[in-house]
């Protein structure tokens, strides 16, 4: 399952890199880590003026369960007056993931609809981007439930 998720992320990343041609931020692309209740990798790319696509691959494990999840988000960016390099953003997207119960050796795949609300900062003169965001999720399968969200810090290299 992890190989399939990695392949999907790689294909989506290469596809979006080849079709984008406009800047939504002070950078066109950014790749790095996202740290919160789920830790993983994140990639952002500009779609059009004021919008970006973010792909997040998260992984988490403890002694009882292990999770792997891929999330795709469409994000709309707005400047914050008087704060160069700082923008706030909102958006929506979807996620697919798997969870494995280690006690009973059972796995399940889940689908979800996500929202996102956050702050994004690009350092002037340095290829560094930071973001702090909240991603709540309405899980649709296998059972419907609401996950109040993952608050995460993104640290990325911009190019």
N, C-alpha and C positions, 0 to 999 in steps of 0.2 A: 504494500500500500504506500509506503514512504517513497519508493521508486516512482510510482505512478504520480504521486503528488509533486515530486520534484520535476518530473518530465512536463507536467501541465504548467507549472510555474515557469520553467525555462522556455517553453513554446510561447506562452502568453507574453513574457518579457521580450523575447526577440521580435514577436509580431508588433507589439506596441512601439518598440524602438524604431521599427522600419516605417511605421505610418505616421509618426508624429513629426510636426514641422513648426510648431509655434511654442512660445514660452508662456507659461502660466505664472511663473515665479521669477525670481532673480537667477534661476538656474533652469536648465532643460531636463536633466536627469539627476537622480540621486539614488545611491544604494548604501545600505548599512544594516544596523541592528535595531530591533525594537524590543524594549525591556519593560515588562509589566507582569501581570499574573501569568501570561503566556510570553515566552521569549522566542525570538526568531529573527528572520531576515525581512527586510522591507526594500522595495524598489518603487520610486516615483518617476513618472514621466509626464511631460507637458502634452496636453491634448489640443487645447485652443486657448485663446486669451482668457485668463482667469480660471482655468480648470486643469486638473491633473488626474491621472489614473494612478492609484497606489495598489500594489500587490504585496501581500504579507503572507509569509509562510511561518506558522507558529508550531512549536513543539513543546510538550510538557510531559513529565513523568514523575510518579512517586511510587511508593511500594505497592499501592493498590491498583492504580490506573495509569495508562499512558494515552496521550492525545496527540494528534497531528491535524493541522487545519490550514487551509488556503483561503484567503479572503481577497476579494477584488473590490475596490471602492472608487467611485467617481466623486471627486472633491472640487468644490467651488471656493476660490480664494478671494478675500477682500482685505485691502490694506487697512492698517490701523494708523490714523493720522498722528503725526508727531513722533512716530517710532519707525525709522527707516529699517527695512529688512524684516519687520514683524508683520505677520498677516494672521487673520483668523479664517478658519474654513469650516465648511459643513458639507455633508454629502450622504450618499447611500450606496449600497452594494449588496453583495451576496457572499456566502461562505459555504465551503464543503469541508467536512472533516471526518475523522474516525476516532473512536474511543475503544480501548481494550481494557476489559476487566481482567486483571491478572489472577484473581482468586478462582474464578470459574472458567477461565480461558475462553471468554466470549468477546466478540468484537461487534461494533455497530457503526454504520455510516450515518452522518446527519447532515442536513441542509439548513441554512439559515439566511435570513434577511437582516442586513446590518444598517445602522446609521453611524455617522461619525461627526464629531464636533471637536475642534482643536485649535491650537496655536502653532504657527510655523515661523521659525527665525533662520535667516541666512546671514552668516557673518560676512561683513564687507571685507573684501580682499583676501578671504580664505575660503577654500573649497569645503566648508563645513556647514551643515544644516542640522538644526534641532527642531523637534516637534514634541508637543505634549497633547495627547488626544484621548477621547473617550469613545469607545465603540460598543454600544449596546446591541444585542442580538435577539431576534425572534426566531427561535429554532422551530422548524416546521416538521422535521422527521427525525427520528422515528416517533417521537412524542412532541406535541406542541408545548413549548414553554418559553419564558422570557428570561434571558440572562442580562442582568442589569449592566453588564459591561466590563470591559477591560480598559483600565487606564494605563496608558503606556507612554514611555519616553523613546522617541526615535533619534538616533544619532547616525548621520549619513555623510558620505563623501559625495560632493556634487561635481557634475561634469556636463 
